Amino acid sequence: MATGGSSGGGKLAYRPRPGNIFIDKLTGTKYILEKVIGTCDFHFIYKASYYTAESTIEGRLLPTGYATVKFIEPGYDFYKSKAAEQLVRNSNMIHVERWRIQKFRHGYCVAFPYMSEGSLRYILSTRFQNGLPEDCIAIALKEALLGLFDLHFSGRVHKRFSAGSIYVSFKPRSVLNVEIKLGYATTIYESALETPTVLKRGPETGNQPYLGLKGKNLGGPPILDLSFLPDWAAAPEIFHLNFYDSDNENRNPARSSSRSEIDENYSVKSDIWLVGIAALELAYGNLRISHREELEGLIRKIERSRRLPNKLEDVLEEYHEEEKKGKTKKVMGYLKDKMKLVKYNRMNKFSKEFEELVLDCLSTKESKRPSVGGLLHRPFFRNAKNLQWFQRRVLYAKDPMPYY
C-alpha cells in the first residue's frame, strides 16, 4: 500500500504513486495506478488498470479494463452520491462502481468508470479555446441533461453543473464509441490542465511531491477560477447566501450562511441557471470573468439585446478600459449601443434557438426558467445530431489548439 505524507498548507493529504496496487478485499480485484488525470480537494485522481480473476488469458495477465480511482473522506458528497445511486441508475450519469476498495487513515479509495477524454472543460482548454461548434454543444448538453433529468426526478439537485462536470469517453473498439456522462458529487473532479498544476518538492530532503497551482493569466487582469464556477456564477438566489467572495476567490466568513440554509434555497431552477452558464462556457471556450459584477453586467446586456455576441471580448475589453477610467455611466451606455450594433450588423455565430435557450436559463426570475424536461423538448435539442457526429467534429478535429 502506498505511503502518504502529512497534509497542510495546500499539500496533498494522500499521495500514492503510479505503480501502487490497491486490492478490493470483497472481490479480489486489483487496481494498479497508471497516471494522474486530475485533481480534487488537493488529492490526485488516477487512471488505473484493474485485474479480476478472469484477467489471465492463455497464461498472460491482461487488464480487464480501466477505472478512475479517487481518494475520499466520508462527508457531504459521499452521502449525496450514495443516496443518488440508490434512486438513479441513469446511463448518462457516472456512478461509483466500487466503494471502499481500500481504507487509508480516515478515508478510502473508490473506483468509477474511466472517461478517457476528460471533461468538456478540458477539451475546450486543449483543443477548442474559442468554443465548440454549436451542433456539438447541442449533443453534449443533451447527454448531460438526460442525466440531470433523472436526478431532478429523484428529488435531488446537482449544484455543480458546468462544463467541468460533463465527461467524455472514447472506446475505439466499442459498438458505441463515444459516451458523454454527467458527474455528480463524488464522481466530479478537475481534469488535468483545467487548473494548471505542477509537482513540487518540499524543503525537507526526501519529501514526496505535492500539488501546487501555477499562476493564471500572467501579466493580465485576474480571471476567476473556472474550477469554482458553480460558486461565483451561481444563480442570484444562491449567490447572496454563498460564502464566495468574488474579489478574492475565497470563502468570506462575513458573508457566510450555514450549509443547510444554502441547501434549503437551492432548487432545480438554480441548476437550470448553471445550465445557461455552462452553455456560455461551451460557446466561448472560457469565461474570462474578473468579478461577479462583470458577469451580471454581461448577462444584463445579453438580455437587453436578446442576442449573444460573437466574442465575449467584444464587450468585456471595453468594459475593462472604461471601468479603469471610472466612467461607469458611459460604459453602460456604450455597452448598450454596442450590443445593438452586434444585433443588427453581424453574421450570426449562434442560432436563434440556442440564444433563446441561454436567455431562458439565465432568467433572474426562478419561475421563468424552464425545467429540464422543457429544455429537452426544445428544437435546439430535438434536432441534435448523434454521438458519432460529435466524434468526427470534436474528437477527430484537425489541428487541435495547444493549451497555454
N, C-alpha and C positions, 0 to 999 in steps of 0.2 A: 504493500500500500504506500501511496505517495506521502511524503512528509510535507508539513505546512509550516509557514512562518507566522510570526505574530502580526496582528493587524494593527492599524492605526495610521493616522496621517495620510489617508488615501491609499495605503498599501493594500494589496490583496490579502484577504484573511486565509485563503487556501490556494496554493499554487502548485498543483501537480504538474508534472512534465509530460510531454508527448512520449509514449512508450510505456507509461504506467498502466497497470492492469487492474480492473475492478471486476469483482465477481458477484453476480446475483445469487445469493445463497438459496433462494427458493427454486430457481430454475437451473442453476449451474451455468448460465450464460456468462461468457467472459467478454468484457468491453476493454478494448485497447485504444487509448487516446492517441490520435494521429496528429492533429494540429489544432491551433487556436483559430476559431472562426468568428469570435465576437466577444463581447463583454456584457456584464450585467451586475450592478451593485458592487463594483470592484472585484468581481470574480471573472476569470476567463471562462468562455464557453468553447467546447471542443467538438470536433468531428471525431467519432470513434467507430472503429470496425467492431462488430460483435460476432461471437462464435458460439453456436449452440451445439448440442450433442450430434446434430446431423451435419456439422461443418466438415467432417472428414469425408472426402470423396476420392475413391481409388487410392487410398493411402496418403492423400495430400490434405493438409489442413487449409481450408479456404473459408474466408469470411462469409457468414450468412447474409450480411448486409451492413448498412451504415446507420448510425444514430447520432443525434445531438445529445451531448451529456452536459448537464448543468448542475452546479452545486448550490444547494439552497438551505435555508434555515426555516423551520416551520413558522408560518406567520400568515399575514393577511392574504397575500397572493396564493399561498399554498392552499388555504381553505376555500378560496374562491374557485380555484381550479378543480379541487376535489368535488365541490358541490356541483359545479357545472358539468363535470364528467358524468355524474350520476343521472343528469337530466338531458344533456345534449350530446348526442353521438352523431354530429354532423360531419360529413366528409370534407367540408370546406373549412373546418377548424382543426388546428393542431392540438392533439390530446397527448397527455403523458402516457407512454406505453409501459414504463417500468418505474414504479415508485420505490424509493428506499433500496436502491441497488446495494449501496454500502454506506454505513454510517461514518461520520467523521466529526469529532467534537460534538457540537450542538446541532449539527445538520447532517445532510446526506446527499448523495448524488441521485439524480433522476435522469431518465432517458426518454426522448421523444423523437419523432421522425426527422431525419436529416434533410434539410431543404438546401439543395446544392447551390442555388444561385443567390442565396441570402435574401434580404428584404428588398422591396421595391426602392426604398431609400438608397440602399447600397447600389442597386442597378443604376439609379439616377446619378449617384456620385461618381461612378466609374465609367458609365457609357452614355448617359443621356442628361448631361448637365443643363440642357435647355428644355427639358421636359419630354415626356413620352408622346408619341403620336396619339391623337385623340381617340382613334379607333382602338388603340391598345389600352388607353385609360378605361374605356368602357368595359373591355374584357376583364381587366384586373379588378376594378371596383365591383363589378357584378359578382365575381367569385367571392370576394371578401364580404359583400353584403348578404350573400346567401348564408354565410356563417353567422353574421350579425343578426339576421332574421330569426334563426332558431334560438340564439342567445337571448334576444328580447322576448321571444315567445315563452321561454322558460322563466321569465320574470327577472332576468339579470341585465345589467348594463355593462358595457365594456370599459369605458373611461379612458382608454389609452389608444383609441383608434387613430391610426396615422399610416403614412407610407412605410414607417419603420416597423409596424406590427403586421404587415402583409408580406408573406414569404413565398418564394418561387422555387420549384424543384424541377430538374430536367433529368429524365431517365431515358437514355438513348435506346435501350433495348426493351422498353416497356410499350404495351399497347397504347396507353395514354402517356405520351412523352412528357407533357408539361402539367404540373399541378400548381395552383395558386391557393394558398390557405391563409386563414386569419389566425394569428397567435392571440392567446388570451391569458392574462395573469402570469402563471409560472412559465408558459412557453414563449414569452416575449423576451427578446434580447437584442442588443445592438450588433448588427453585422459588422465584421471587420472593416475598418476605414470609414465608417459613417462618422465616428468621432475618432480622428487620427490618434493612434496610440504608439507608444514607444516603450520598449523594455529597458528598465534602468537597474543599476546595481546600488544597493545600499552602501553607506560609508564603511560598514564593518566588513572585513575580509570574509569571503565565503557566503555572504548573504545571497539569498535567492532573488531572482528578478521580481520587480513589482511594476504595477501599471502606472504610467504617467501620461498625462494628456498634453499633446502639442498645442502651441498657441494657434488660434484660429484667425484667419483673415489678417495676417500680419501686415502692419502698415496701413490698414484701412479702418473704417469705423467698426465698433464692436457689433457682432451679429449674435442674436440669441441662439443658444444651442438647440439644434433640432431634436436631440435626444430628450429634451424637456418640453417639446412642443405641446403635448396634451396639457401641460401646466400653464405656459404663458399664452397659449392660444385657446384656452378653454372657453366654453360658452359663457356669455355675460353673467348668467345667473349663478355660475360656478366660480368664475374668476374672482369676484369680490370676496368670496369666502375662503379662497385658497391661501396657502402660506406664501405663494410665489411673489417674489419681489423682482419685477421685470427689469429694473435698472441694474441690479447686482447679480441677477441669475442665481439667487439664493432664496431659501425659505426665510421669511421675515416674521419673527415671533410677534412683533407688534400688530401684525395683521392676521395672526393665526386663528383658525377656528378648529374645533375638535374634528377628528376624522369622522365621527358619527354624524356631526352636523353637516359636513360636506356631503356625505353619502346620502343623507335624507333629502338633500336638494338636487342630487344627481338624478336624471331621468333618461329615458330612451331618447328624448328630444335633445338632451345635452350631447348624446352620442352623434345625433344627426348633424349637429353643428360641426363636430370634428370630422365627419364625412366630407363636409364642404371644405374645411381646411385641408384635408388630405387631397381632395380634388385639385386645389390650388397648387399644392406641393408637386403633384404629378404633372400638372400642366406646365409649370415653370421650371421644374428641376430642383428648385430650392426656394425657401422663403427667407430672403436676406433681410430680415426684420431686425431693427435695432432696439425697439421697445414696444410695449403693448399699445401705447397711444398711436404709434405709427401703423400698427396692424388695424386698429379700429378706424383710423382715418382712411386707410386704403379700402376697407370694406364699405365705408360710407360712400366713397366716390364711385365704387363699382355699383352700389345700389342705385345711386342717383342717375348714373348714365345707363344702367341696365345692360352694360357690356363689360367684357373682360379685356384689358389692354393686351396687346401683343407681347409686351415685356413689362414686368413689374418695374424695371429700372426706368422706363419712360416716365413714371410717376415718382418713384422713390428718390431718384437722384436730384430732381428739382426740389423735392420736399426737404432733403438734407441741406442743400445750398441755401434755400431761403430760411430754413429754421436757424441756421448759424447766424444769419443777419438779423434775426429777431423780428422778421416781418410775417408774423403768423397770419394776419388777416389777408395780406397779399397772397400768401401761399394758398389759402383756401380758395380764393378767387381764381388764382392761376390754375389750380388743380381742377376746379370745376370747368373752366374753359378748355383746358387740355383734354379732359375726358370727353367733352362734347366733340372736339376735333377728332379724337380717336374714334368716336361713334360713327361719324359721317365721312371721314376721309381716309379710310384704310381698307386694305383687303383683310377680311375677317380670318383670323387664325383659328377661331373656335366657332363651332356650330351654335345656333340659337338654342338647341336642345340642351347642350352642355352648359351654356351660360345660365339658362333658366334653372337647371338643377343646382348649380352652385349657389345662385342667389336665393333659392328657396331654402336650402340647407342653412344658409348664413343669415336667416331672418332673426332679428334681435328679439322677436316675439316667439316664445316657445310654441304657442298654439298654431302658428303659421308654418312651422316646419313639418314636412311630410313624415310619414312613417317609413320604415324600411320597405314594407310591402308596397306602399305607394310609389317609392322610388323605383323599385324593380319593374313596375308596370309602365314606367316612362319609356317613350320611344328611344331615348338615348341608350337604354339597356336592352329593350326588347329587340332592337335590331343589331345588337352587338355580335361580332363575329366570334369564331371559336378559338380554342386554345392553340390550335395549330397555326392560326394566323399570328397570334402573339409570339409563338416560337420563331416564325420566319422574320417578323418585323422587329423583335426585340433581342431574342437570344442569338439569332443568326445575323444581326445587323452588321453591316460592313463599317470599317473604320470607327470602332468604338472610341469615345472620348477618353483621354487619360485622366486620372484622378489627381487633383492638385491639393 
